[in-house]
């Protein structure tokens, strides 16, 4: 196979620009997930962000989506940037929720740069009661 053919194969199999962007955004947003008897709790560091910069949504009825954008601070007159290490730009995390997650009972609190999203669990289904049938003697 010639070199041109190999290059065209690479472009066909290459991930889309959106996929690469989303993958980077997800990799740069670490999270802790905890399970409690009555809930699932997602803890994500969000330093320097206001609650208006963060979105918490449920998509496809069972995917928790946490996203937002960290913007660059306005430069003050006469300031010269020597080093920029803090990450800016969009961030996103997706979590597939278990079947017993109650997507109608979700709360989110951002305090001291830490976002805590709590998803309540649905109550366990009631065990089916046995129905006793009276046996008649005939």
Beta strands, then each sheet from edge to edge (+ up, - down):
strand 1: 31-35
strand 2: 39-45
strand 3: 54-59
strand 4: 63-70
strand 5: 89-96
strand 6: 101-111
strand 7: 114-121
sheet 1: 1+ 2- 7+ 6-
sheet 2: 3+ 4- 5+
end
